[in-house]
Amino acid sequence: MNFARVEMEIMRVLIYGGGAVGLGLASFLMQSGAKASIIARDSTVSALREHGLRRMGIFGEHNAAPGAFDCGVALEQLNPATRYDYTLVCVKSFDTTPAGRAFAAAPGGAERFGNFVLCQNGWGNREAFETALPDATIYNARVITGFKRLEPWQVEITVHAQDVTVGGLRGEALDAVRPLCEALSASGLPSSVTPHIERDLWAKMLYNCSLNPLGALFGVPYGALAECEESRAVMDEAHEEIFVVMAAAGYATHWPDAAAYQRDFYAELVPATARHHSSTLQDIRAGKRTEIDALNGAVVCLGEQCGVNVPVNRTLHRLVKFLEARGRAD
């Protein structure tokens, strides 16, 4: 056997951001046989070095022993000679621009990090990231899977609505990210490439911009919001505003109008994730900054640019910002 050839074919992936999503995706990729490195906060790195990484939940368990993967708090701690096939950017949306700057200044040059895949919530992450890396190859991922970090080294998969999808907003070649999706699928997380990532991202915006703020405001899981006539009415109005904004800005999703989307939303999407507590609620409870600016806040900004009034999304944004300001630990 040509061991040198086998070693060359091992996928190398950098996970930039050690929150629930980053650790969850890292565990699936390592389960598939990929070689992973993780950049995370100091407390997370210390825990990973002591305990390793454990994933549990609906897709089964996987344990990566301490030392089975590299981890550090900054790109400078990585071996500058190591070249990666993919870098999954899993920081919060408000850290997208600083992440781009970090890669632009990294030892060895940004090109050694391979294809970048942005895995955050919200709209506008591509534009924010490429301000620092205009020549990088950048893809977006749509993730509608419930990841919950139980400990700094332990993550649980609670719900899963649809495949993880990966594609390029500028027509980037899909074959370049197909091995990444195949690796995730092989380890149990259904994933696929798509030529319609814009539509997927706006589908997730419709989902998140209705469920996340209300879930955070009332402290309830997604399913409870669909059971109440009053909360359904608010979500319906938020959906309707987003469809108007999309049309005005020249974007599209998989449904022609809000009514068509809502049929699938209540019949399929919410039931599949009914027990999930939104990341916005988890952030509020932890006293952290939320991603509401990239969700309803992005709808408000796009509406202003297009001359479209979005009072429901504006109100939801403001109410979550109130909660955020009162509870922020930093």
C-alpha positions in Angstrom: 0.0 0.0 0.0 1.2 3.5 -0.8 0.9 5.1 2.6 2.1 8.5 1.3 -0.8 8.5 -1.2 -3.3 7.6 1.5 -2.1 10.4 3.7 -2.3 12.9 0.9 -6.0 12.0 0.3 -7.0 12.7 3.9 -9.3 15.7 4.0 -8.0 18.5 6.2 -10.5 20.9 7.6 -10.2 24.0 9.8 -13.2 24.8 12.0 -13.0 28.5 12.9 -15.3 29.0 15.8 -15.9 26.5 18.6 -19.5 27.1 19.4 -22.2 24.5 19.2 -22.4 24.5 15.3 -18.6 24.4 14.9 -18.0 21.6 17.4 -20.9 19.6 15.9 -19.7 19.9 12.3 -16.1 19.1 13.5 -17.3 15.9 15.1 -19.1 14.7 12.0 -16.1 15.4 9.8 -13.7 13.7 12.2 -16.1 10.7 12.2 -15.8 10.6 8.5 -12.0 10.3 8.7 -11.1 14.0 8.1 -8.2 15.6 9.9 -9.6 18.6 11.9 -8.2 21.7 13.5 -10.4 23.9 15.7 -10.0 27.6 16.6 -12.0 28.5 19.6 -12.0 30.6 22.8 -9.4 29.8 25.5 -11.9 28.1 27.8 -13.1 25.9 25.0 -9.6 25.0 23.9 -8.6 24.0 27.4 -11.7 21.8 27.7 -11.1 20.2 24.4 -7.4 19.4 25.2 -8.5 17.9 28.5 -11.6 16.0 27.5 -11.6 15.7 23.7 -14.8 16.3 21.8 -18.1 14.5 22.4 -21.2 14.6 20.3 -24.5 13.0 21.2 -28.1 13.3 20.1 -30.4 12.2 17.3 -27.5 11.2 14.9 -25.7 9.0 17.5 -22.6 9.5 19.6 -19.1 10.2 18.5 -16.1 10.7 20.8 -12.8 12.2 19.6 -10.1 11.7 22.2 -7.8 14.5 23.5 -5.0 14.9 21.0 -7.0 13.4 18.1 -7.3 16.9 16.6 -5.5 20.2 16.8 -7.0 23.2 18.6 -5.9 26.7 19.5 -7.1 30.2 20.2 -5.6 31.9 17.1 -4.5 31.1 13.6 -1.0 31.9 14.6 -0.9 28.8 16.7 -1.5 26.5 13.7 1.5 25.1 11.8 2.0 27.6 9.0 3.0 24.8 6.6 -0.3 23.0 7.0 -2.7 23.5 4.0 -6.4 22.9 4.4 -9.0 21.7 1.9 -11.8 23.6 3.6 -12.2 26.2 6.3 -15.7 26.2 7.9 -16.3 29.7 9.4 -18.6 29.1 12.4 -18.3 32.3 14.4 -21.4 34.4 15.0 -22.4 36.7 12.2 -21.2 39.8 13.9 -17.7 38.3 14.0 -17.6 37.6 10.2 -15.6 40.7 9.3 -13.0 40.2 12.0 -12.7 36.6 10.9 -11.9 37.7 7.4 -9.3 40.1 8.6 -7.7 37.3 10.7 -7.3 35.1 7.7 -6.0 37.9 5.6 -3.2 38.5 8.1 -2.5 34.8 8.9 1.0 33.4 8.5 1.5 31.5 5.3 -1.3 33.5 3.5 -5.0 33.0 3.2 -4.8 30.7 0.3 -3.5 27.9 2.5 -6.9 27.7 4.1 -8.6 26.3 1.0 -12.2 26.9 0.2 -14.1 29.0 2.8 -17.6 27.9 3.8 -19.6 30.4 5.8 -21.9 28.5 8.2 -23.5 31.4 10.1 -27.1 32.5 10.5 -28.4 35.5 8.6 -27.9 37.4 5.4 -24.9 39.4 4.4 -22.1 37.2 5.7 -20.6 36.8 2.2 -20.2 40.5 1.7 -18.8 41.0 5.2 -16.2 38.2 4.8 -15.0 39.2 1.3 -14.2 42.8 2.3 -11.0 41.4 3.8 -10.5 38.5 1.4 -11.7 39.7 -2.0 -9.8 37.0 -3.9 -10.8 34.0 -1.7 -13.1 31.3 -2.9 -16.1 31.6 -0.6 -19.2 29.4 -0.3 -22.2 29.6 2.0 -23.8 26.7 3.9 -27.5 26.5 5.0 -27.7 24.6 8.3 -31.2 23.9 9.8 -30.0 21.4 12.5 -30.3 22.0 16.2 -26.9 22.1 17.9 -26.7 22.6 21.6 -23.5 22.9 23.5 -23.9 21.2 26.9 -20.3 21.7 27.9 -17.3 23.5 26.2 -16.3 20.1 24.9 -19.7 18.5 24.5 -22.5 19.1 21.9 -25.9 17.6 21.4 -27.9 17.4 18.1 -31.5 18.0 19.1 -33.4 18.4 15.9 -32.8 18.3 12.1 -35.2 19.9 9.5 -33.4 19.5 6.2 -30.1 18.7 4.5 -27.1 20.9 5.1 -26.7 22.6 1.7 -23.6 24.3 0.4 -23.2 26.5 -2.7 -21.8 29.7 -4.0 -23.6 33.0 -4.3 -21.3 34.1 -7.2 -21.6 30.8 -9.2 -18.6 29.1 -7.6 -17.9 25.5 -8.8 -20.0 23.0 -6.9 -17.6 20.2 -7.5 -15.1 21.9 -5.2 -17.4 21.4 -2.2 -18.9 18.1 -3.1 -16.3 16.1 -1.1 -17.1 18.1 2.0 -20.8 17.3 1.7 -20.1 13.7 1.0 -17.9 13.5 4.1 -20.7 15.0 6.3 -23.3 12.7 4.8 -21.1 9.6 5.2 -20.8 10.4 9.0 -24.6 10.7 9.3 -25.4 14.4 8.8 -27.4 14.6 5.5 -25.7 17.2 3.3 -25.7 18.2 -0.4 -24.4 20.8 -2.8 -26.9 23.2 -4.4 -26.9 25.7 -7.3 -29.6 27.6 -5.4 -27.9 28.5 -2.1 -29.5 32.0 -2.3 -32.9 30.5 -2.2 -31.9 28.2 0.7 -30.4 31.1 2.7 -33.6 33.2 2.3 -35.7 30.1 3.2 -33.7 30.0 6.4 -34.2 33.7 6.9 -37.9 33.2 6.7 -37.6 30.5 9.3 -35.2 32.2 11.7 -36.7 35.7 11.5 -40.1 34.5 12.7 -39.1 31.7 15.2 -35.9 33.1 16.7 -37.0 36.5 18.0 -40.4 35.2 19.4 -38.8 32.1 20.9 -36.3 34.4 22.7 -38.9 36.9 23.8 -41.2 34.3 25.3 -38.6 31.7 26.3 -40.4 28.8 24.5 -39.4 26.2 21.9 -40.5 26.6 18.2 -43.5 24.2 18.5 -45.2 26.4 21.1 -45.2 29.4 18.8 -47.1 27.5 16.1 -49.7 26.4 18.6 -50.9 29.9 19.4 -53.1 31.9 17.1 -51.5 35.2 18.2 -47.9 34.2 17.7 -48.8 32.6 14.4 -50.2 35.9 13.2 -47.0 37.7 14.1 -44.9 35.1 12.3 -47.2 35.3 9.3 -46.8 39.1 9.1 -43.0 38.8 9.4 -43.0 36.3 6.5 -45.2 38.6 4.3 -42.8 41.5 4.9 -39.8 39.4 4.0 -41.3 38.3 0.7 -42.0 42.0 -0.2 -38.4 42.9 0.6 -37.0 39.9 -1.4 -39.0 40.9 -4.4 -37.9 44.6 -4.2 -34.2 43.6 -3.8 -34.3 41.0 -6.6 -33.9 37.9 -4.5 -36.0 34.7 -4.5 -36.6 31.6 -2.5 -38.3 28.3 -3.1 -41.9 29.5 -2.6 -43.7 32.1 -4.8 -45.3 33.9 -1.9 -45.8 33.9 1.9 -48.9 31.8 1.8 -47.2 29.0 0.0 -44.2 29.1 2.4 -46.5 29.0 5.4 -48.1 25.8 4.3 -44.8 24.0 4.5 -43.6 26.0 7.5 -46.5 24.8 9.7 -46.9 21.4 8.2 -43.2 20.3 7.9 -40.6 22.7 9.1 -41.9 23.6 12.6 -43.0 20.0 13.5 -39.5 18.7 12.6 -37.9 21.2 15.0 -40.7 21.7 17.6 -38.6 21.0 20.6 -35.7 23.3 19.7 -34.9 26.4 21.6 -33.5 29.0 19.2 -29.9 30.1 19.3 -31.2 33.6 20.0 -32.8 32.4 23.2 -29.7 30.4 24.1 -27.6 33.6 23.7 -30.0 35.7 25.7 -29.9 33.2 28.6 -26.1 33.1 28.5 -25.9 36.9 28.5 -24.3 37.0 25.1 -24.8 39.1 22.0 -27.3 37.6 19.6 -27.3 37.4 15.8 -30.5 39.4 15.5 -28.8 42.2 13.5 -28.1 39.6 10.7 -31.7 38.3 10.9 -34.5 40.8 11.4 -32.0 43.6 11.4 -30.8 42.6 7.9 -34.5 42.6 6.7 -34.9 46.1 8.1 -31.7 47.4 6.4 -32.6 45.8 3.1 -36.1 47.2 3.4 -34.7 50.7 4.0 -32.5 50.4 0.9 -35.5 49.3 -1.2 -38.0 51.7 0.2 -40.1 48.9 1.8 -41.5 49.4 5.3 -41.2 46.3 7.6 -42.8 47.3 10.9 -43.1 43.8 12.3 -39.5 42.8 11.6 -38.4 46.2 12.9 -40.3 45.7 16.2 -39.0 42.1 16.6 -35.5 43.4 16.1 -35.9 46.2 18.6 -37.4 43.9 21.3 -34.6 41.4 21.1 -32.0 44.2 21.2 -33.7 45.3 24.4 -33.3 41.9 25.9 -29.8 41.7 24.7 -28.8 45.0 26.2 -30.3 44.1 29.6 -28.7 40.7 29.8 -25.3 41.1 28.1 -22.5 39.7 30.3 -19.8 41.6 28.4 
